Amino acid sequence: MNDSFLEYFKCPERYARLVLGGPLSTTKRYFRFGPGNVCYGRLSGSPNGSHSETTSDVAQDVKIAHGTVTLPFDVTELVENLQREQYPSAARDEKSIGQSALAAMYYSVRPLLPVGVRKHLQRRHLKGWDQIPFPSWPVDRTVNQLFELLMMFSLKAQNVERIPFIWFWPDGAPSSAIMTHDVETSLGRDFCETVMDIDDAYGIKASFQVVPEQRYEVTPEYLDSLRKRGFEVAVQDLNHDGRLYKSRKQFVDRVAKINSYRRQWGADGFRAAVLYRRQEWYKDLEFSYDMSVPNVAHLDPQRGGCCTVMPYFIGRLLELPVTTTQDYSLFHILGDYKIDLWKTQIELIMEKHGLLSFIIHPDYVTTEPERKVYEALLSHLAGLRRDRGVWIATPGEVNRWWRQRAAMKIVEGDEGVRIEGQGSERAKLAYASIVDGNLSLNVEQAVASQGV
């Protein structure tokens, strides 16, 4: 009941006293918890559930007494329903994950189709995307807002002015950003050197997701050319035909090969082609982290979204969600050659101190208009690092930090409050408090010592 809350905030256990108010209903439904937070799961109440409409806000059913917060749902179950896309509109049917005959035919000829033809077909397929009510476009922060509301209830229940927790990012950074490059064709592979030059001009290192089979030749020299410049290599699918999740048997057969490439390349990260996914099958991936789950997937063939802007664990695998719109969707679906949408998403993510995660394909920035947009994005990110302290890292660095943070703990004693665990020298103590009726999260500022 309290595990997901403690995993998110990393606060002392004594402050997390969240209990279930009664037996849960046998059916799941959409409901609201706080302003604008659409959730999906089981509620306590009558056998058939006392709430059935998304207009009903179950926050009014929360009870606070004797230091305990009594809730009408199981927090961990509710969060997993959202993060792992266990809700109806995630549309995890055959059509959505590339199993239909039409999808198979499309992916068989996709490498031969000009971008103009592809974007026309994709626009038709995605028609009505802007009318989808859930998850919330352009960034869904339901999970983050849910945890913040629970922290407010905990502050009230404990009758304390503030609760200590381990800050989300190293050295007190307000947010983190990662740049990833999916290499889809030989054209993109051959353009990687130029992309690295562009990235380096702004002091940003990235991860290149490489397709192991069929798309193009992958030589040890090519992989070394990426690593020797400080960039990372991740495995992208097996052959990028959109059929990885056709069936459980096919997935298991292909994952055996995918895992062998992980060992051969020494890669820690994975991304599925087209961001297709079945999170319940991730246990077969022998990777440390995955980057295949969008925050909100309105512009992707498989709809849904994880509704969080923070990394989260799926068993032993860490998910680094894709929290911004892909370059291909921006250019060829929306027809937008500005970074205004990215700026909007960045601000929404940073309000929750989340992960800014980008996908830029070397294949789609080979011409000047697209390249200028990409450079404008890099310039904006470099400015956020300079002016606001955003931690720009590689996916591997974020993975290592998030695992270290997960293993840290806060120790309270006579000498004060401190953080223990590997990597704690970079961790910052933070405090949650209520200011003017709203939750305030602040990193503890070091007290400057005065010389004699």
C-alpha positions as CSV (number, residue, x, y, z in Angstrom):
1,M,0.0,0.0,0.0
2,N,2.8,2.4,0.9
3,D,5.6,1.0,-1.3
4,S,5.1,3.2,-4.4
5,F,4.8,6.3,-2.3
6,L,8.0,5.5,-0.5
7,E,9.8,4.6,-3.7
8,Y,8.7,8.0,-5.2
9,F,9.7,10.3,-2.4
10,K,12.3,8.2,-0.5
11,C,11.1,9.6,2.9
12,P,11.3,7.9,6.2
13,E,8.6,5.1,6.5
14,R,7.1,6.6,9.7
15,Y,5.6,9.4,7.6
16,A,3.9,7.0,5.2
17,R,0.8,5.8,7.0
18,L,-1.6,5.2,4.1
19,V,-4.3,2.5,4.7
20,L,-7.2,1.1,2.7
21,G,-10.7,2.1,3.8
22,G,-12.4,-1.2,3.1
23,P,-12.7,-4.1,0.6
24,L,-12.1,-3.1,-3.0
25,S,-14.7,-3.5,-5.7
26,T,-14.4,-6.4,-8.1
27,T,-14.4,-4.1,-11.1
28,K,-12.2,-1.3,-12.3
29,R,-13.3,2.1,-13.5
30,Y,-12.2,5.6,-14.2
31,F,-12.5,8.2,-11.4
32,R,-11.0,11.4,-10.3
33,F,-8.6,12.0,-7.4
34,G,-8.1,15.7,-6.9
35,P,-8.5,18.4,-9.6
36,G,-7.8,17.1,-13.1
37,N,-6.4,13.7,-12.0
38,V,-8.1,11.0,-14.0
39,C,-7.3,7.6,-12.4
40,Y,-8.3,4.0,-13.2
41,G,-8.7,1.1,-10.7
42,R,-10.8,-0.4,-8.0
43,L,-12.5,1.5,-5.2
44,S,-13.6,0.6,-1.8
45,G,-17.3,1.0,-1.0
46,S,-20.4,-0.9,-2.1
47,P,-19.9,-4.3,-3.8
48,N,-20.5,-2.7,-7.2
49,G,-18.4,0.3,-6.4
50,S,-19.8,3.6,-5.1
51,H,-18.3,5.7,-7.8
52,S,-18.7,5.1,-11.6
53,E,-18.2,8.5,-13.3
54,T,-14.9,10.4,-13.9
55,T,-16.7,13.5,-12.6
56,S,-16.7,12.1,-9.1
57,D,-13.7,13.1,-7.0
58,V,-12.9,10.5,-4.5
59,A,-10.5,12.8,-2.6
60,Q,-13.6,13.8,-0.6
61,D,-13.7,10.3,0.7
62,V,-10.2,10.5,2.3
63,K,-10.2,10.4,6.1
64,I,-7.4,11.7,8.3
65,A,-7.3,10.6,11.9
66,H,-4.7,9.5,14.5
67,G,-1.8,10.1,12.1
68,T,-3.3,7.8,9.4
69,V,-4.6,8.6,5.9
70,T,-7.5,6.3,5.0
71,L,-7.9,6.0,1.2
72,P,-10.7,4.5,-1.0
73,F,-8.1,2.7,-3.2
74,D,-4.8,0.8,-3.0
75,V,-2.1,3.4,-4.0
76,T,0.4,0.9,-5.5
77,E,-2.3,-0.8,-7.5
78,L,-3.6,2.5,-8.8
79,V,-0.2,3.7,-9.8
80,E,0.7,0.5,-11.5
81,N,-2.5,0.6,-13.5
82,L,-1.4,4.0,-14.9
83,Q,2.4,3.5,-15.3
84,R,1.9,0.0,-16.9
85,E,-1.0,1.2,-19.0
86,Q,-3.5,-1.3,-17.6
87,Y,-6.5,0.8,-18.6
88,P,-8.9,0.5,-21.6
89,S,-7.8,3.4,-23.6
90,A,-4.3,2.1,-23.8
91,A,-5.7,0.1,-26.8
92,R,-3.3,-2.9,-26.5
93,D,-5.2,-4.8,-29.1
94,E,-3.8,-6.5,-32.2
95,K,-4.3,-3.4,-34.4
96,S,-2.4,-1.2,-32.0
97,I,0.7,-3.3,-31.6
98,G,1.3,-4.2,-35.2
99,Q,-0.3,-7.7,-35.4
100,S,-3.0,-7.0,-38.0
101,A,-2.5,-8.0,-41.6
102,L,-2.6,-4.4,-42.7
103,A,0.1,-3.4,-40.3
104,A,2.2,-6.4,-41.4
105,M,1.9,-5.3,-45.0
106,Y,2.7,-1.7,-44.2
107,Y,5.9,-2.6,-42.3
108,S,7.0,-4.9,-45.1
109,V,7.1,-2.0,-47.6
110,R,7.8,0.8,-45.1
111,P,11.5,1.0,-45.9
112,L,10.7,1.6,-49.5
113,L,8.0,4.3,-48.9
114,P,9.0,8.0,-49.3
115,V,8.5,10.1,-46.2
116,G,5.7,12.0,-48.0
117,V,3.7,8.7,-48.5
118,R,4.3,7.5,-45.0
119,K,3.2,10.7,-43.3
120,H,0.0,10.7,-45.4
121,L,-0.9,7.2,-44.3
122,Q,0.1,7.9,-40.7
123,R,-2.0,11.1,-40.5
124,R,-5.0,9.1,-41.7
125,H,-4.3,6.4,-39.1
126,L,-3.9,9.1,-36.3
127,K,-7.0,11.1,-37.3
128,G,-8.8,12.4,-34.2
129,W,-5.8,12.1,-31.9
130,D,-6.4,15.6,-30.5
131,Q,-9.9,14.5,-29.3
132,I,-8.6,11.8,-27.0
133,P,-9.4,12.9,-23.4
134,F,-7.0,10.6,-21.5
135,P,-4.1,10.6,-21.0
136,S,-3.8,14.3,-21.0
137,W,-2.1,16.0,-23.9
138,P,0.7,17.4,-24.2
139,V,2.0,15.9,-21.0
140,D,0.2,13.7,-18.5
141,R,1.3,14.2,-14.9
142,T,-1.4,12.2,-13.1
143,V,1.0,9.9,-11.2
144,N,3.1,12.8,-10.0
145,Q,0.2,14.9,-8.9
146,L,-1.3,11.9,-7.2
147,F,1.8,11.4,-5.1
148,E,2.0,15.1,-4.3
149,L,-1.6,15.0,-3.1
150,L,-0.8,12.0,-0.9
151,M,2.2,13.9,0.6
152,M,-0.2,16.8,1.5
153,F,-2.5,14.4,3.2
154,S,0.5,12.9,5.1
155,L,1.7,16.3,6.3
156,K,-1.8,16.9,7.7
157,A,-2.1,13.5,9.2
158,Q,1.3,13.7,10.9
159,N,0.6,17.3,12.0
160,V,4.2,18.3,11.0
161,E,5.4,21.4,9.2
162,R,7.6,19.4,6.8
163,I,8.6,15.9,5.8
164,P,12.2,15.1,4.7
165,F,12.9,13.1,1.5
166,I,15.7,12.4,-0.9
167,W,15.6,14.9,-3.8
168,F,14.9,13.4,-7.2
169,W,18.2,14.3,-9.0
170,P,21.9,14.6,-8.0
171,D,23.4,17.8,-6.7
172,G,19.9,19.3,-6.3
173,A,19.2,19.6,-10.0
174,P,15.6,20.7,-10.6
175,S,15.1,18.2,-13.5
176,S,17.1,15.9,-15.7
177,A,17.2,15.7,-19.5
178,I,18.3,12.9,-21.9
179,M,18.8,13.0,-25.7
180,T,18.3,9.8,-27.6
181,H,18.9,9.0,-31.3
182,D,17.0,6.2,-33.0
183,V,19.0,5.1,-36.1
184,E,16.4,3.7,-38.6
185,T,18.2,3.4,-41.9
186,S,21.6,3.4,-43.5
187,L,21.1,7.1,-44.2
188,G,20.8,7.7,-40.5
189,R,23.7,5.5,-39.6
190,D,25.9,7.4,-42.0
191,F,24.8,10.7,-40.6
192,C,25.6,9.8,-37.0
193,E,29.0,11.4,-37.2
194,T,27.4,14.8,-38.1
195,V,24.8,14.4,-35.3
196,M,27.6,13.8,-32.8
197,D,29.3,16.9,-34.0
198,I,26.1,18.9,-33.5
199,D,25.5,17.4,-30.0
200,D,29.1,18.1,-29.0
201,A,28.8,21.8,-30.1
202,Y,26.3,22.2,-27.3
203,G,28.1,20.0,-24.8
204,I,25.4,17.3,-24.8
205,K,26.1,13.5,-25.0
206,A,23.4,11.2,-26.2
207,S,22.4,7.5,-26.7
208,F,22.2,6.0,-30.1
209,Q,19.6,3.2,-30.5
210,V,20.9,0.8,-33.2
211,V,18.9,-1.9,-35.0
212,P,20.9,-5.1,-34.9
213,E,19.5,-6.9,-38.1
214,Q,18.3,-6.3,-41.6
215,R,18.0,-2.6,-41.6
216,Y,21.7,-1.8,-42.2
217,E,25.1,-3.3,-41.6
218,V,26.3,-2.8,-38.0
219,T,30.1,-3.2,-37.7
220,P,32.2,-3.1,-34.5
221,E,33.9,-0.1,-36.1
222,Y,30.6,1.8,-36.3
223,L,29.7,1.0,-32.6
224,D,33.2,2.0,-31.5
225,S,32.9,5.3,-33.4
226,L,30.0,6.2,-31.2
227,R,31.5,5.1,-27.9
228,K,34.9,6.6,-28.4
229,R,33.3,10.0,-28.5
230,G,31.5,9.5,-25.2
231,F,28.1,8.5,-26.6
232,E,26.2,5.5,-25.6
233,V,24.9,2.5,-27.6
234,A,21.5,0.9,-26.9
235,V,19.7,-2.0,-28.8
236,Q,16.7,-0.9,-30.8
237,D,14.4,-3.9,-31.4
238,L,15.7,-6.7,-33.6
239,N,14.9,-5.8,-37.2
240,H,12.4,-2.8,-36.8
241,D,9.6,-4.6,-38.7
242,G,6.9,-3.7,-36.1
243,R,6.3,-7.3,-35.3
244,L,8.2,-7.8,-32.0
245,Y,4.9,-8.3,-30.1
246,K,3.0,-10.2,-32.7
247,S,2.6,-13.2,-30.3
248,R,4.1,-14.3,-27.0
249,K,6.1,-17.1,-28.8
250,Q,7.5,-14.7,-31.4
251,F,8.5,-12.2,-28.7
252,V,10.3,-14.9,-26.7
253,D,12.2,-16.1,-29.8
254,R,13.2,-12.6,-30.8
255,V,14.1,-11.5,-27.3
256,A,16.6,-14.4,-27.1
257,K,18.4,-12.8,-30.0
258,I,18.0,-9.3,-28.7
259,N,19.5,-10.3,-25.3
260,S,22.5,-11.8,-27.2
261,Y,23.1,-8.4,-28.9
262,R,23.0,-6.8,-25.4
263,R,25.8,-9.1,-24.3
264,Q,27.7,-8.7,-27.6
265,W,27.5,-4.9,-27.6
266,G,27.7,-4.4,-23.8
267,A,24.5,-2.4,-24.0
268,D,22.4,-1.6,-20.9
269,G,19.5,0.0,-22.7
270,F,16.7,-1.1,-25.0
271,R,14.0,0.5,-27.1
272,A,11.3,-1.2,-29.2
273,A,10.7,-0.1,-32.7
274,V,7.7,2.3,-33.1
275,L,7.5,2.4,-29.3
276,Y,5.4,-0.8,-29.3
277,R,5.3,-2.4,-25.9
278,R,3.8,-5.0,-23.5
279,Q,5.1,-4.1,-20.1
280,E,3.9,-7.4,-18.6
281,W,6.5,-9.2,-20.9
282,Y,9.5,-7.0,-19.9
283,K,10.7,-9.6,-17.4
284,D,12.3,-11.4,-20.4
285,L,14.5,-8.5,-21.3
286,E,18.0,-8.8,-19.8
287,F,18.6,-5.1,-19.9
288,S,19.0,-2.6,-17.1
289,Y,16.6,0.0,-18.5
290,D,14.0,0.4,-21.3
291,M,13.0,3.6,-23.2
292,S,9.9,2.4,-25.0
293,V,6.9,3.8,-23.0
294,P,5.6,7.3,-24.0
295,N,4.2,9.6,-21.4
296,V,1.2,10.2,-23.6
297,A,1.0,8.3,-26.9
298,H,-1.7,10.2,-28.9
299,L,0.7,10.5,-31.9
300,D,2.0,7.0,-31.8
301,P,0.5,3.9,-33.5
302,Q,0.0,2.2,-30.1
303,R,-2.1,4.6,-27.9
304,G,-1.9,4.9,-24.2
305,G,0.9,6.4,-22.0
306,C,2.4,5.9,-18.6
307,C,1.0,9.2,-17.1
308,T,4.3,10.0,-15.3
309,V,7.3,12.2,-16.0
310,M,9.6,10.2,-13.6
311,P,11.5,7.0,-14.2
312,Y,9.8,3.9,-12.6
313,F,10.7,0.3,-12.0
314,I,9.0,-2.6,-13.8
315,G,10.3,-5.4,-11.7
316,R,14.1,-5.2,-12.0
317,L,13.9,-3.1,-15.2
318,L,14.0,0.7,-15.0
319,E,11.7,2.5,-17.4
320,L,12.9,5.9,-18.7
321,P,9.6,7.2,-20.3
322,V,9.6,9.2,-23.5
323,T,8.1,12.4,-22.2
324,T,8.2,14.7,-25.3
325,T,7.0,14.5,-28.8
326,Q,9.3,12.7,-31.3
327,D,10.9,14.8,-34.0
328,Y,9.2,12.7,-36.8
329,S,5.8,13.4,-35.3
330,L,6.6,17.1,-34.9
331,F,7.8,17.5,-38.5
332,H,5.6,15.1,-40.5
333,I,2.4,14.6,-38.5
334,L,2.0,18.1,-37.0
335,G,3.8,19.9,-39.7
336,D,5.5,22.0,-37.1
337,Y,9.0,23.4,-37.6
338,K,9.3,25.3,-34.3
339,I,10.3,24.2,-30.8
340,D,7.2,25.8,-29.1
341,L,5.6,22.5,-28.4
342,W,8.8,21.1,-26.9
343,K,9.1,24.3,-24.7
344,T,5.6,23.8,-23.4
345,Q,6.2,20.2,-22.6
346,I,9.5,21.1,-20.9
347,E,7.9,23.6,-18.6
348,L,5.1,21.1,-17.7
349,I,7.6,18.4,-16.9
350,M,9.9,20.7,-14.9
351,E,7.0,21.8,-12.8
352,K,7.0,18.2,-11.5
353,H,10.9,18.0,-11.5
354,G,10.6,15.2,-14.1
355,L,12.7,13.7,-16.8
356,L,12.9,15.5,-20.2
357,S,13.3,12.7,-22.6
358,F,13.8,13.3,-26.4
359,I,13.9,11.2,-29.5
360,I,15.7,12.7,-32.5
361,H,16.3,10.5,-35.5
362,P,19.6,11.0,-37.4
363,D,17.5,10.0,-40.5
364,Y,15.1,13.0,-40.1
365,V,17.6,15.8,-39.5
366,T,19.7,15.4,-42.6
367,T,18.2,18.5,-44.3
368,E,18.6,22.1,-43.2
369,P,15.1,23.0,-42.0
370,E,14.9,20.0,-39.6
371,R,18.5,20.5,-38.5
372,K,17.9,24.1,-37.5
373,V,15.0,23.0,-35.4
374,Y,17.1,20.4,-33.7
375,E,19.9,22.9,-33.0
376,A,17.3,25.3,-31.5
377,L,16.2,22.6,-29.2
378,L,19.8,21.9,-28.1
379,S,20.5,25.6,-27.6
380,H,17.4,25.8,-25.4
381,L,18.5,22.7,-23.3
382,A,22.0,24.1,-22.9
383,G,20.3,27.3,-21.7
384,L,18.3,25.4,-19.1
385,R,21.4,23.7,-17.9
386,R,23.2,27.1,-17.6
387,D,20.4,29.2,-16.1
388,R,18.3,26.7,-14.2
389,G,20.7,23.9,-13.4
390,V,19.0,21.1,-15.3
391,W,21.1,17.9,-15.2
392,I,21.7,16.8,-18.9
393,A,22.9,13.2,-18.8
394,T,22.9,10.1,-20.8
395,P,20.3,7.4,-20.3
396,G,22.9,5.2,-18.7
397,E,23.8,7.9,-16.2
398,V,20.2,8.4,-15.3
399,N,19.7,4.7,-14.8
400,R,22.7,4.4,-12.5
401,W,21.6,7.4,-10.4
402,W,18.0,6.3,-10.1
403,R,19.1,2.9,-8.9
404,Q,21.4,4.4,-6.4
405,R,18.7,6.7,-5.1
406,A,16.3,3.7,-4.8
407,A,18.8,2.0,-2.5
408,M,19.5,5.1,-0.3
409,K,17.7,5.9,2.9
410,I,17.2,8.8,5.3
411,V,18.5,8.3,8.8
412,E,17.1,10.5,11.6
413,G,19.1,10.8,14.8
414,D,20.3,13.1,17.6
415,E,22.7,14.7,15.2
416,G,20.1,15.5,12.6
417,V,18.9,14.1,9.4
418,R,21.3,12.5,6.9
419,I,21.2,10.4,3.7
420,E,23.0,7.0,3.7
421,G,23.9,4.8,0.7
422,Q,26.1,4.5,-2.3
423,G,26.1,7.8,-4.2
424,S,24.8,9.8,-1.2
425,E,27.6,12.3,-1.6
426,R,25.6,13.6,-4.6
427,A,22.2,13.2,-3.0
428,K,20.4,16.2,-1.5
429,L,18.1,16.3,1.4
430,A,14.8,18.0,0.6
431,Y,11.6,18.9,2.5
432,A,7.9,18.8,1.6
433,S,5.7,21.4,3.2
434,I,2.4,23.1,2.7
435,V,2.6,26.8,1.7
436,D,-0.6,28.8,1.1
437,G,-2.6,25.6,0.7
438,N,-0.2,24.1,-1.9
439,L,2.6,21.5,-1.7
440,S,6.1,23.0,-1.7
441,L,9.1,20.8,-2.4
442,N,12.4,22.4,-1.6
443,V,16.0,21.2,-1.6
444,E,17.8,21.9,1.7
445,Q,20.4,24.7,1.1
446,A,23.8,24.2,2.6
447,V,24.8,26.7,5.2
448,A,27.9,28.6,4.2
449,S,30.7,28.3,6.8
450,Q,32.5,31.4,7.9
451,G,36.3,31.5,8.0
452,V,38.2,32.6,11.1
